Amino acid sequence: MSASVSLPLLKRIPPGLWTALAWSAAGVAPIVEYVVMPPRPTYSLNFPRDGLDSVGARALLALAFVLVLAGSAVLHRRTSPAYALVIAGTVASTAAWRQDEIPPLQFLAVDVALCYIAAIRSRRNSLTAAAAALGVLTCYFMLRLLVGDDSGIAPEPFLALTVVIAWLIGNSARQARAHTAELYARAAAQAVTAERLRIAREMHDTVAHSIGIIALQAGAAARVVETQPARAREAMLTVEKAGRETLSGLRRMLGALREADQDQEGPGQDHGRTPASLQPAGLSDVERLAAAAMAAGVRVEVRRQGRRRPLPADIDLAAFRIVQESVTNAVRHSGADSCLVLVEYRADELAVEVSDRGKGGGTGTSSGYGLIGMRERATLLHGDFTAGPRPGGGFLVAVRLPLPATTEAGAT
């Protein structure tokens, strides 16, 4: 079930409507106060009572309303022409009232439109729009200087400051939106990279071990197929078993990826139950791993210490993969005939050691991805990982994975 987030009422109102409301309120107020209402002792020089007596003045004011409302209606689709219409309507309104300056409240609509343009358009376009507003204010200011009107304080510097503030607010909103989009894109790229690394580790740990067993057994079968048919047949059966396990592991991985895709598509069928054949591996499969390695000619001894108890799925899988990769390295690279796997269940951590007395070349594949994958698994679980030659010969892989407190509590 998807939940829609409702925006506040002020944010749901489009900028064009804000522009129309601000300009219309500023345009209708003097008509009501100085034309419609009865005469009062006070009067206004900017809005004279006989200012709209002529038909031309009324027509020009009506045109101003049409221009501003039309610009507000298309502000979200065609920002630059709409902005020009708002400015033109504002100038036409001052001409209808025979004013030599733009009332600050009426110029607020221009600021709203400019703020919207600065928020959604490029900086170059928004600066051009701001320059247009400042140019109109400059023309009014210069016109009054030319006609010698020095009555009162000039409002143009104040209005120019509102233009700058409106542009800064809109530009800040645009930068914040761009930064948020960049963060989302970076997070998505990091998630994709992490998922690729996880799949690469799973592929390496699942396939490399079985392929190594298959290669060794196939080579042994080829050497004794004529002299010892029984051993050749046993080796080929081992190849078949390893191939089936590899196929099962790949099917399990694809099943997990398919379930993730179905979860993203939304609720439909019940995807929560995973078939037993698709359950991930764990330390309970170490004995089966040891049997497969013994068939390849390396005796693997498994020792468990401490009170054996259920582990979190991620820790259980990571520990098994590290053991699997270490045993694979011992079979393929060390030249040892035996290997020791020690699994110790401690109170607050799980300790795993895999050691052999081979040549000490347990570096994994030639590219070194084996050790890198094991170290990444331990690091992701906030564990400690060490690997290197032993002082007395051979190679040692040791990892300590911290256990959550709930693991111990659940076992008691």
C-alpha positions as CSV (number, residue, x, y, z in Angstrom):
1,M,0.0,0.0,0.0
2,S,1.5,3.2,-1.1
3,A,1.1,6.3,1.1
4,S,0.9,9.7,-0.5
5,V,2.4,12.6,1.4
6,S,0.2,15.7,1.3
7,L,1.9,19.0,1.1
8,P,0.9,22.0,3.2
9,L,-1.8,24.2,1.7
10,L,0.6,27.1,1.2
11,K,2.9,24.8,-0.9
12,R,0.1,23.3,-2.9
13,I,-0.9,26.7,-4.3
14,P,0.9,27.3,-7.6
15,P,3.2,30.3,-7.9
16,G,1.0,31.7,-10.7
17,L,-1.9,31.9,-8.4
18,W,0.2,33.6,-5.7
19,T,1.2,36.2,-8.4
20,A,-2.4,36.8,-9.5
21,L,-3.7,37.1,-5.9
22,A,-0.9,39.5,-4.9
23,W,-1.4,41.8,-7.9
24,S,-5.2,41.7,-7.9
25,A,-5.3,42.6,-4.3
26,A,-3.0,45.5,-4.8
27,G,-4.9,46.6,-8.0
28,V,-8.5,46.3,-6.6
29,A,-7.8,48.0,-3.2
30,P,-7.4,51.6,-4.6
31,I,-10.5,51.1,-6.8
32,V,-12.6,50.1,-3.8
33,E,-11.1,52.8,-1.5
34,Y,-11.0,55.8,-3.7
35,V,-13.7,55.1,-6.4
36,V,-16.4,52.8,-5.0
37,M,-16.5,53.9,-1.4
38,P,-18.1,57.3,-0.4
39,P,-15.7,60.3,-0.3
40,R,-13.7,60.7,2.9
41,P,-11.7,63.6,4.2
42,T,-8.5,61.9,3.3
43,Y,-7.4,61.6,-0.3
44,S,-4.4,60.1,-2.2
45,L,-2.3,61.8,-4.7
46,N,-1.3,58.5,-6.3
47,F,-4.9,57.3,-6.7
48,P,-7.0,60.4,-7.5
49,R,-10.7,60.0,-7.3
50,D,-11.1,61.2,-10.9
51,G,-8.2,59.0,-12.1
52,L,-10.5,56.5,-13.8
53,D,-13.1,58.9,-15.1
54,S,-11.9,58.7,-18.7
55,V,-12.7,55.7,-20.8
56,G,-9.1,55.3,-21.9
57,A,-8.0,55.0,-18.2
58,R,-10.5,52.3,-17.5
59,A,-9.6,50.4,-20.7
60,L,-5.9,50.7,-19.8
61,L,-6.6,49.3,-16.3
62,A,-8.7,46.5,-17.6
63,L,-5.8,45.7,-20.0
64,A,-3.4,45.6,-17.1
65,F,-5.6,43.1,-15.3
66,V,-5.8,40.9,-18.4
67,L,-2.0,41.0,-18.9
68,V,-1.2,40.1,-15.4
69,L,-3.8,37.3,-15.1
70,A,-2.7,35.8,-18.4
71,G,0.9,35.9,-17.3
72,S,0.0,34.3,-14.0
73,A,-1.9,31.5,-15.8
74,V,1.0,30.4,-17.9
75,L,3.8,31.2,-15.4
76,H,4.5,27.5,-14.8
77,R,4.7,26.6,-18.5
78,R,6.3,29.7,-20.2
79,T,8.0,31.5,-17.4
80,S,9.8,34.2,-19.4
81,P,6.8,35.4,-21.5
82,A,4.6,35.2,-18.4
83,Y,7.0,37.3,-16.4
84,A,7.1,39.9,-19.2
85,L,3.3,40.1,-19.1
86,V,3.3,40.6,-15.4
87,I,5.7,43.5,-15.7
88,A,3.8,45.0,-18.6
89,G,0.5,44.8,-16.7
90,T,2.1,46.5,-13.7
91,V,3.4,49.4,-15.9
92,A,0.0,49.6,-17.6
93,S,-1.7,49.9,-14.2
94,T,0.5,52.9,-13.2
95,A,-0.2,54.5,-16.5
96,A,-4.0,54.1,-16.0
97,W,-3.8,55.9,-12.7
98,R,-1.4,58.5,-14.1
99,Q,1.3,57.5,-11.6
100,D,5.0,58.3,-11.9
101,E,6.0,55.4,-9.6
102,I,5.0,51.7,-9.0
103,P,3.2,51.1,-5.7
104,P,5.3,48.7,-3.6
105,L,2.4,46.3,-2.9
106,Q,1.7,46.0,-6.6
107,F,5.3,45.3,-7.3
108,L,5.2,42.4,-4.9
109,A,3.6,40.3,-7.7
110,V,6.7,40.9,-9.8
111,D,8.9,39.7,-6.9
112,V,6.8,36.5,-6.5
113,A,7.2,35.7,-10.2
114,L,10.9,36.5,-10.1
115,C,11.4,34.2,-7.1
116,Y,9.7,31.3,-9.0
117,I,11.9,31.9,-12.1
118,A,15.0,31.9,-10.0
119,A,13.9,28.6,-8.4
120,I,13.3,26.6,-11.5
121,R,15.3,28.2,-14.3
122,S,19.0,28.6,-14.8
123,R,21.0,31.3,-13.1
124,R,21.5,33.1,-16.4
125,N,17.7,33.3,-17.1
126,S,16.9,34.4,-13.6
127,L,19.5,37.1,-13.6
128,T,18.1,38.4,-16.9
129,A,14.6,38.5,-15.3
130,A,16.0,40.4,-12.3
131,A,17.8,42.8,-14.6
132,A,14.5,43.5,-16.4
133,A,12.7,44.4,-13.1
134,L,15.6,46.6,-12.0
135,G,15.6,48.2,-15.5
136,V,11.9,49.1,-15.1
137,L,12.5,50.6,-11.7
138,T,15.5,52.6,-13.0
139,C,13.3,54.0,-15.8
140,Y,10.7,55.3,-13.3
141,F,13.4,56.8,-11.2
142,M,15.1,58.6,-14.1
143,L,11.8,59.8,-15.4
144,R,11.0,61.6,-12.2
145,L,14.4,63.1,-12.1
146,L,13.9,64.4,-15.7
147,V,10.6,66.0,-14.9
148,G,11.9,67.5,-11.6
149,D,9.5,65.7,-9.3
150,D,11.3,65.5,-5.9
151,S,8.2,65.1,-3.7
152,G,8.6,62.4,-1.0
153,I,11.1,59.6,-0.8
154,A,11.8,57.6,-3.9
155,P,10.5,54.0,-3.5
156,E,12.7,52.6,-6.3
157,P,15.7,51.7,-4.0
158,F,13.5,49.9,-1.7
159,L,11.8,48.0,-4.5
160,A,15.2,47.2,-6.0
161,L,16.1,45.6,-2.6
162,T,13.0,43.4,-2.8
163,V,14.1,42.3,-6.3
164,V,17.5,41.2,-4.9
165,I,15.9,39.4,-2.0
166,A,13.4,37.6,-4.2
167,W,16.2,36.4,-6.5
168,L,18.3,35.2,-3.6
169,I,15.4,33.2,-2.1
170,G,14.6,31.6,-5.5
171,N,18.2,30.9,-6.3
172,S,18.8,29.3,-2.8
173,A,15.8,27.1,-3.4
174,R,17.2,26.0,-6.8
175,Q,20.6,25.2,-5.3
176,A,19.0,23.3,-2.5
177,R,17.0,21.2,-4.9
178,A,20.0,20.6,-7.1
179,H,22.0,19.5,-4.0
180,T,19.3,17.2,-2.9
181,A,19.1,15.6,-6.4
182,E,22.9,15.2,-6.3
183,L,22.7,13.5,-2.9
184,Y,19.9,11.1,-4.1
185,A,21.9,10.3,-7.3
186,R,25.1,9.7,-5.3
187,A,23.2,7.5,-2.8
188,A,21.7,5.5,-5.7
189,A,25.1,5.0,-7.3
190,Q,26.5,3.9,-4.0
191,A,23.7,1.5,-3.5
192,V,24.2,0.0,-7.0
193,T,27.9,-0.3,-6.3
194,A,27.4,-2.0,-3.0
195,E,24.9,-4.4,-4.5
196,R,27.3,-5.2,-7.3
197,L,30.1,-5.9,-4.8
198,R,27.7,-8.1,-2.7
199,I,26.7,-10.1,-5.8
200,A,30.4,-10.4,-6.9
201,R,31.3,-11.7,-3.4
202,E,28.4,-14.2,-3.5
203,M,29.3,-15.3,-7.0
204,H,33.0,-15.7,-6.1
205,D,32.3,-17.6,-2.9
206,T,29.6,-19.8,-4.4
207,V,31.2,-20.7,-7.7
208,A,35.0,-20.5,-7.1
209,H,34.9,-23.3,-4.5
210,S,32.9,-25.7,-6.6
211,I,34.8,-24.9,-9.8
212,G,38.1,-25.6,-8.0
213,I,36.8,-29.0,-6.8
214,I,35.5,-29.8,-10.3
215,A,38.8,-28.9,-11.9
216,L,40.8,-31.0,-9.5
217,Q,38.5,-34.0,-9.7
218,A,38.2,-33.8,-13.5
219,G,42.0,-33.7,-13.8
220,A,42.4,-36.7,-11.4
221,A,39.7,-38.7,-13.4
222,A,41.5,-38.0,-16.6
223,R,44.8,-39.3,-15.2
224,V,43.4,-42.6,-13.9
225,V,40.5,-43.2,-16.3
226,E,42.4,-46.1,-18.0
227,T,44.4,-47.5,-15.1
228,Q,41.8,-47.1,-12.2
229,P,38.3,-46.9,-13.6
230,A,36.7,-47.1,-10.2
231,R,38.6,-44.0,-8.9
232,A,37.8,-42.2,-12.1
233,R,34.1,-43.0,-11.7
234,E,34.2,-41.7,-8.1
235,A,35.9,-38.5,-9.2
236,M,33.3,-37.9,-11.8
237,L,30.5,-38.5,-9.3
238,T,32.2,-35.8,-7.1
239,V,32.2,-33.5,-10.2
240,E,28.5,-34.1,-10.7
241,K,27.8,-33.4,-7.0
242,A,29.8,-30.2,-7.0
243,G,28.1,-29.1,-10.2
244,R,24.7,-29.6,-8.7
245,E,25.6,-27.7,-5.6
246,T,26.9,-24.8,-7.7
247,L,23.7,-24.8,-9.7
248,S,21.7,-24.8,-6.5
249,G,23.7,-21.9,-5.2
250,L,23.2,-19.9,-8.4
251,R,19.5,-20.7,-8.3
252,R,19.3,-19.5,-4.7
253,M,21.0,-16.3,-5.6
254,L,18.8,-15.6,-8.5
255,G,15.8,-16.4,-6.4
256,A,16.8,-13.8,-3.8
257,L,17.3,-11.2,-6.5
258,R,13.9,-12.1,-8.0
259,E,12.3,-11.7,-4.6
260,A,13.9,-8.3,-4.2
261,D,12.4,-7.3,-7.6
262,Q,9.0,-8.5,-6.6
263,D,9.2,-6.6,-3.3
264,Q,10.0,-3.4,-5.2
265,E,7.0,-4.0,-7.6
266,G,4.6,-3.9,-4.6
267,P,2.3,-6.3,-2.8
268,G,0.7,-9.0,-4.7
269,Q,1.5,-12.6,-3.9
270,D,3.1,-13.9,-0.7
271,H,6.8,-13.5,-1.2
272,G,7.7,-13.8,2.5
273,R,8.1,-17.6,2.4
274,T,11.3,-18.9,0.9
275,P,11.5,-22.5,-0.2
276,A,14.0,-24.7,1.6
277,S,16.1,-25.1,-1.4
278,L,16.7,-21.4,-1.6
279,Q,17.7,-20.9,2.1
280,P,21.2,-19.3,2.5
281,A,24.1,-21.4,3.6
282,G,25.6,-21.2,7.1
283,L,28.0,-22.8,9.5
284,S,25.8,-25.9,9.7
285,D,27.1,-26.7,6.2
286,V,30.8,-26.8,7.2
287,E,30.8,-30.6,7.6
288,R,29.4,-30.9,4.1
289,L,32.1,-28.6,2.9
290,A,34.8,-30.7,4.6
291,A,33.5,-33.8,2.9
292,A,33.7,-32.2,-0.5
293,A,37.3,-31.0,0.2
294,M,38.3,-34.5,1.4
295,A,37.0,-35.9,-1.9
296,A,39.5,-33.5,-3.5
297,G,42.4,-34.9,-1.5
298,V,42.5,-32.4,1.4
299,R,41.4,-33.7,4.8
300,V,39.5,-30.9,6.6
301,E,39.1,-31.3,10.4
302,V,36.2,-29.2,11.9
303,R,36.3,-28.3,15.6
304,R,33.6,-26.4,17.4
305,Q,34.2,-24.8,20.8
306,G,31.7,-23.0,23.1
307,R,28.0,-23.4,23.4
308,R,26.6,-23.8,19.9
309,R,23.6,-21.6,19.3
310,P,21.6,-19.9,16.4
311,L,23.4,-17.0,14.8
312,P,22.0,-14.0,12.9
313,A,21.6,-14.8,9.2
314,D,24.2,-12.3,8.0
315,I,26.8,-13.4,10.5
316,D,26.1,-17.1,9.8
317,L,26.4,-16.6,6.1
318,A,29.5,-14.5,6.3
319,A,31.3,-16.9,8.5
320,F,30.5,-19.8,6.2
321,R,31.7,-18.0,3.1
322,I,35.0,-17.1,4.8
323,V,35.5,-20.7,5.8
324,Q,34.5,-21.8,2.3
325,E,37.0,-19.4,0.6
326,S,39.8,-20.4,3.0
327,V,39.3,-24.1,2.4
328,T,39.1,-23.5,-1.3
329,N,42.4,-21.6,-1.1
330,A,44.0,-24.5,0.8
331,V,42.8,-27.0,-1.7
332,R,43.9,-25.0,-4.8
333,H,46.9,-23.1,-3.8
334,S,48.6,-24.2,-0.5
335,G,49.6,-27.8,-1.5
336,A,48.7,-29.0,2.0
337,D,47.1,-32.4,2.6
338,S,45.1,-31.2,5.7
339,C,43.3,-28.2,7.0
340,L,41.9,-27.2,10.4
341,V,38.7,-25.3,10.8
342,L,38.1,-23.9,14.3
343,V,34.7,-22.3,15.1
344,E,34.4,-20.9,18.6
345,Y,31.2,-19.5,20.0
346,R,32.1,-16.9,22.5
347,A,29.8,-14.8,24.7
348,D,30.0,-11.7,22.6
349,E,31.6,-12.8,19.4
350,L,32.1,-15.6,16.9
351,A,35.8,-16.5,16.2
352,V,36.7,-18.6,13.1
353,E,40.1,-19.8,12.2
354,V,41.2,-21.8,9.1
355,S,44.8,-23.0,9.1
356,D,46.9,-25.3,7.0
357,R,50.6,-26.3,6.8
358,G,51.1,-25.9,3.1
359,K,53.3,-23.6,1.2
360,G,51.6,-20.5,2.7
361,G,50.3,-19.3,-0.7
362,G,46.7,-19.0,0.3
363,T,46.1,-15.7,-1.4
364,G,43.0,-16.8,-3.2
365,T,42.8,-16.2,-6.9
366,S,45.6,-14.6,-8.8
367,S,43.8,-11.3,-8.7
368,G,43.5,-11.4,-4.9
369,Y,39.7,-11.1,-4.8
370,G,39.4,-14.0,-2.3
371,L,41.1,-12.2,0.5
372,I,39.4,-8.9,-0.5
373,G,36.0,-10.5,-0.4
374,M,36.6,-12.1,3.1
375,R,37.9,-8.8,4.5
376,E,34.9,-6.9,3.1
377,R,32.5,-9.4,4.7
378,A,34.2,-9.0,8.1
379,T,34.3,-5.2,7.8
380,L,30.6,-4.9,6.9
381,L,29.8,-6.8,10.1
382,H,32.2,-4.6,12.2
383,G,34.6,-7.6,12.7
384,D,38.3,-8.1,12.7
385,F,40.0,-10.1,9.9
386,T,43.6,-11.2,9.6
387,A,45.2,-13.5,7.0
388,G,48.9,-14.4,6.4
389,P,51.6,-17.0,6.6
390,R,52.0,-18.8,9.9
391,P,55.4,-18.6,11.7
392,G,55.8,-22.4,11.6
393,G,54.7,-22.7,8.0
394,G,51.4,-22.7,6.3
395,F,48.7,-20.1,6.1
396,L,46.2,-18.8,8.7
397,V,42.9,-17.0,8.2
398,A,41.3,-15.6,11.4
399,V,38.1,-13.6,11.8
400,R,36.2,-12.3,14.8
401,L,32.6,-11.2,14.2
402,P,30.8,-9.4,17.1
403,L,27.4,-10.9,18.1
404,P,24.5,-8.8,19.1
405,A,23.3,-9.1,22.7
406,T,20.0,-10.6,21.6
407,T,21.8,-13.6,20.3
408,E,23.0,-14.6,23.7
409,A,19.7,-13.7,25.3
410,G,17.8,-15.7,22.9
411,A,19.9,-18.8,23.6
412,T,19.4,-18.7,27.3
